[in-house]
Amino acid sequence: MDGVGSFGAGLAGAAFDPVFFIKQPTTVLRILSWVFSLVVFASIVNEGYVNLGSERLHCVFNKNADACNYGAFCGLGGLLVCSIFFLLDVKFQQISSIKDRRNAVMLEVGASGFWTFLWFVSFCFLANQWSRTAPEDLPLNQGADAARASIAFSFFSILTWAGLTVRAVQKYLLGTDMTLFTTDHLDGVAPVTPYPSAATGGATEPSDNYQSPPFTEGLEAPAPTYQVPIY
């Protein structure tokens, strides 16, 4: 069956073991990434905006709405991406095709690396805007805890998504080392059989030693003797 044991998964179609699945490092990192994304999103949405004596709300990050929007986007997007890949991890062992498994792993490598970069930008952006926020912009220190939490968990998200990227790369490299990965190229090719060995019970060519041709022993007559004539 295609895909048996490829890309770090077990036998295709085998029973799902939830205990083993939860203990896997990839699953742990995925859950942590989901929680960190939730914290960033909830912190910005709930306490990321303050009222400075007007009906208009201002972002706690130096009144820069782009900072709050970008942080909320990373939080919400991280939640969705983690949920999608969590379901893919559950169904991954049921994928029997090597090509489909390879595509799934390549997608995971690209997505994890991309979101590592997005969280790095989020951390730098939020930290920079928070350092420029004046104390008078936050009456009664309103929203300060939410801002610090967003920055801290953005940094933690960099670590977890980087770990997911490393795990995905390891899974991809493990799959490329499998000999089953090349079975698709061998479909329809007749197996090469060795040459048949010589039959042991059949007739064999005679291996007579060299013999002199027949009737040669008597062909060489003794040299004739001449008698001296008597006169």
N, C-alpha and C positions, 0 to 999 in steps of 0.2 A: 504494500500500500504506500502511496506517495506520502512523503512527509513524516514517516515514522521516525521519531526521535530527533527530528531536525530542529535547529534554532532553539535548543535548550528545553523543548517541550517533550513530554513523554509520548507514549503510543497514541496515535490519532484515534479518537473515539473512546478512549479509556474513561472510566468513571471519574467524576470531579471530586477531589478531596478538599473540602473547605478549610480544614485545619492546616494542611500543608500549604494551601494557597495563601492563607493569612500570614503564615510565618515567612514567606518569601521576602527578601529585601526589597524587591520591586514593589510589592503590595504595600509594605510599610512606608516606603517613600511616597507612594501614590496617595495614601491616606493623609500623611503629614502635609503634602502639597495641597490637598483639598482643604484641610483645616486652616492652613496659613492663608490661602486665598479667601476663605470665608471671613477670617478675622480682618483682613485688609479691606474687603468690600464692606463689611458691616460697620467698621470703624469710620470710614469716610462717609457712608450714606447716613449714618445715624448722628454723628457728631463732627463731621468734617466741615460743616458750614455753621457760621455764627451770624447773629443779628447785631449789627453795630448801630442801633438806634434808628433803623429804617426798616421798611418792609422788605428790602432786598437782602438776601443772604450772601455772605462772602465766604470764600474758601479760607480755611485756617492756614493754608500754606501761602503766606504772603499775599493774600487776596487774589491768588492766581487760580482762576477756575480751571485752567488747563491741567494743573497739578492734580486737583481733585478728580477731574474727569478721567485722566490717565490712570490714576490709582484705582478708581472704581472699575475702569475697563479691565485692568489686569486682574483684579479680584474676581470679577464676574467671569471673564474669559478663562481664568485658571480653574474655576469651579466646573465649567462646562467641559473643558478639555480633559481634566482629571476624571470626570464621570464617564466620558466616552472611552478613554483608554482603560479605565477600570473594567468596563464591560468587555472590551476587547481582550483584556487579560483573562477574563473568565472563559471566553469562547475560544481563546487561541488554541487550546489543545484539541478542540473539535475540528480545526481546519486540517484537512487531509492533504491539500495540495502544497507542494514545496514552493511553487511560485507565489501563491497567495500568502503563505507565511512570510516569505521574503519581502513581499510588498508591505505587509503589515509592520514588520520590523523596521524597514526603511522609513516608513511613515512615522513610526515612533521615534526614531533617531532624529529625523528632521524637526518634528514637533517639539520634542524635549529640548533640543538645542535652541530652537527659536524662542521658546518661552523662558529659557534661562537668560537669553539676551534681553527679552522684554522686562523681566524682573530686575535685571541689573540696571537698566535704564530707569525703571520705576524707583529703585532705591536711590540712585544718584539724583534724580529729578526732585523727589520729595525731600531728601536731605538738604539739597541746595536751597530749595524754596523755604524750608523750615528755618534754616540758618539766617535767612534774610527777613524773617517775620519779626516785626517790632512788638514789644510787650503791650503797647497801647492798642494793638490790633486784636488783642484777645482779652476782652473784659472778664475779670474774675478768673483768668486763666482757662477760659472756656475752650474746649476742643483740644487742649494741649495733650491730654492723655491719648486721645484718638490719633493725633498726628504722630506721636512717638510710637504708638502701637503699629501704625501703618508702615512707618519706616523700618521698625525692627523686623516685622514679619515679611516685609519685602526682601530684606537681607536673608532671612531664613529660607525664603522661597528660592533664592538663587542657589543655595546649597542643595536643597532637595531636588530641584529640577536638574541641576548639574549631575547629581547622583543618578537620576533617572536616565540622563543622556549616556552616562558611562555604562550603566546596566544594559541599555539598548544596544550600544556598540558592541559590548561583550557578547550579547545574544546573537548579533549579526555575524560576528567573527566565528562564533561557535558553529553557526549554520553553514558557513562557507567551507569549513573544514570537513563537513560530512561527505562521505562518498556517495550517499544517496542523492545529493544535490545534482549529480550529473546523470541521473537515470532518465531524465526527460530527453536527453540527447541520444540515448541508446535505444529508444523505442523503435521497434520495427527492424532492427538490425539482427540478422541471424547470428547466433553464437558461433564462434570459431571453434571447431573441433580439431583435436590433434590428428596427425596422420595415423592411420591404423597400423598397428604393429604387425609384424610378420606372423602368419599362422604357425602355430607350433605343431599341429597335428597333420597339416597338409603336406603335399609333395614339395620337396625342396630340390633346388638345382644340384645336380651331382657336382661334387667337388673332387673329381678324380685327379690324381697327381699326374704329372707329365709322364707319358709312356711313349716308348718308341713305336713308330708305325709298324703295323703288322708286315710279316713276310720280309723283314729286313735282315733277320739274323742269317738267313741262308743265301743272301744275295752276294755277299762278298766271298767269292771263291778263292781258294788258295792260289798263290802265284804259280803259274805253270813251270814245270821243270823241263829243261832241254837236255836231250841226250846228244852226245857228240857222235856224229855219223862215223861209221867205220868204212874206210875205203879199202 
